[in-house]
Amino acid sequence: MTSIERVRRVIRGEAVDRLPAQPMAMMFSAKHAGIPFIDYTKDGRKLAEAQLKLVADFGLDCLLTCSDPAREVIDIAGEGSVDWFTDQGPAINEERAALADKLRLRILRVPDPLGGGRMHDRVKSIELMRRMAGPDMSIVGWIEGPLALAAELRGLNTIMLDFGDDPQFAHDLLAFCADVAIAYAPAQIAAGADTIGMSDAAAGLIGPALYEEFLWPQQKRVLETLRRNHPDVLLRQHMCGLIDRLYPRMAQLPVDIYEIDFPANLQKARAQLGPTRVLAGNVSTITDLLEGTPERVYAACRRCHEICGRYYIVGAGCEISPLTPPENVRAMLAYARDHRPEDAE
């Protein structure tokens, strides 16, 4: 059974040969391929090479194109706010935030995702992955969610203050960031992505009132636009951290796969997101994968599967550390190979 068919059958609740496994592996992938992470992020060919090797060597069910928080930022506003490092991803320097001056938002424009910049580099990576992997491997494209991109442009601490100090600006900025996501995803789909992941890494830092007022409407607009225009593409939502209080509104998003971080309560996610929504992840990237043993990782996967039932994709709560012992990652894949969705029932 192909990886794409396996994931789609789990979403539909149909019979499948085994559980899909789609852990988020970026720095781990680069290290496994012997590629400095700065090259992984800057060269889509190397990203594709590393992901293809990871899938071949470990048996994952997706090629993941997520890499760093600065693709959209640089194409929108240049590199002035970005610090580069050899063995970790580029970081946003809040002291040089692109939107330190709020008035600059008036002149920012949605970039062309095929304009030769870093957004285009991801598109070209997807094209290469599809050529090399063929039609049966799932390729997960990636877009920054409205709050994630707003925090990268404005600075995480500053956008949090904007919610109270200048709510109209915050609304305008998140709407602009949603427009960027809506423009970026179709280019990745045309290149061969069958799934679009959207990350709002800062969502765990806001409560339900701010989520409902500011972020949820823009997430909904992005996802509904993609669902309407690309009905065959799977939509995957990733929100880092402790997001338990956001589940009631999250349940109303047109999402196929919710990736649940390890600090979040998986039982509450299952109860509040619905019994037939597909949940992924929740295995701890620290205590299980980084610091644990293969036996502990296997047991953690079993715990998640038993909580989620048949609608579950094996994965980590967030990105796997590059220092994770490879045998621990193999244990995660072993659990997926050893079990069918209905084994948890």
HELIX and SHEET records of a PDB file:
HELIX    1   1 SER A    3  ARG A   12  1                                  10    
HELIX    2   2 MET A   27  ALA A   33  1                                   7    
HELIX    3   3 PHE A   37  LYS A   42  1                                   6    
HELIX    4   4 GLY A   44  PHE A   58  1                                  15    
HELIX    5   5 ARG A   71  ALA A   77  1                                   7    
HELIX    6   6 GLU A   94  ARG A   96  5                                   3    
HELIX    7   7 LYS A  102  ILE A  107  5                                   6    
HELIX    8   8 ARG A  118  ALA A  133  1                                  16    
HELIX    9   9 PRO A  146  ARG A  154  1                                   9    
HELIX   10  10 LEU A  156  ASP A  165  1                                  10    
HELIX   11  11 PRO A  167  ALA A  191  1                                  25    
HELIX   12  12 ALA A  203  LEU A  205  5                                   3    
HELIX   13  13 PRO A  208  LEU A  210  1                                   3    
HELIX   14  14 TYR A  211  LEU A  215  3                                   5    
HELIX   15  15 TRP A  216  ASN A  229  1                                  14    
HELIX   16  16 ASP A  244  LEU A  246  5                                   3    
HELIX   17  17 TYR A  247  MET A  250  1                                   4    
HELIX   18  18 LEU A  266  LEU A  273  1                                   8    
HELIX   19  19 THR A  285  LEU A  290  3                                   6    
HELIX   20  20 PRO A  294  CYS A  308  1                                  15    
HELIX   21  21 PRO A  326  ASP A  338  1                                  13    
HELIX   22  22 PRO A  341  ALA A  344  5                                   4    
SHEET    1   A 7 LEU A  63  LEU A  64  0                                        
SHEET    2   A 7 ILE A 139  GLU A 144  1                                        
SHEET    3   A 7 THR A 195  SER A 199  1                                        
SHEET    4   A 7 LEU A 234  MET A 239  1                                        
SHEET    5   A 7 ILE A 257  ILE A 260  1                                        
SHEET    6   A 7 VAL A 278  GLY A 281  1                                        
SHEET    7   A 7 TYR A 312  ILE A 313  1                                        
SHEET    1   B 2 VAL A  82  ASP A  83  0                                        
SHEET    2   B 2 ALA A  91  ILE A  92 -1                                        
END                                                                             
